[in-house]
Amino acid sequence: MSTIWILNGPNLGRLGSREPDIYGTDTGDDIHQRLQARFPELTIEWRQSDDEAELMSWIHQAVDTKTPVIMNPAAFGHYSYALRDACVLMQEAGVPLIEVHLSNPAARESFRRHSVISEVARGVIQGFGAESYALALSWLHNNKGDQ
Ligand code: DQA
C-alpha cells in the first residue's frame, strides 16, 4: 500500500484564514507538504471539495482502485447520508476509511456532536489539529491497509 488519499470537505479550502483560533494558520497545502515529508514512503494525495457529489465520486474511485482514504468530511459529516452511503461501499470493499477532524467536534456546538460517517468508518481521530491526519496516516502505514 503506497498511495493514500486525503479527502477534505467544504470550507477546508479556506484553511489558513478560516477561524484560525480553531483550525490554526496552516493552509491545506502546508499540511499536505509536512505530511508528505514525514511519510516519504507513501504517496499522499490531498484533495478538497465543497461539492458533495465530487467527494462521493472520489470515494467511488477509491473503492474501484482500492485506495485507502483519510477523510475530513467537515460539515457534511454531520448530515450527509449520501456521503455516508458512499463510505459503506468502502467498508464492503474492505478498503479502510478513517474519519478525521482538526478540532474536537464533541467539545463544540451540539450539532457537531453527531457524525453520520463515524458509524461506517474504520476509526475516527479528532481534536489534534493537523496531527489528526498524521495519526491516521501512521495507522494506515503500520497496518498496511488492513480493514
Ligand atoms: C471540522 C469540524 C466540523 O464540525 C466543521 O464543520 C468543519 C471542520 C474539523 O476538522 O474540525 O468544517 O471537520
Residues whose N, C-alpha, C, O or C-beta is under 5 A from the ligand:
A	BS01	DQA	P10 N72 A74 A75 V100 H101 L102 S103 P105 R112
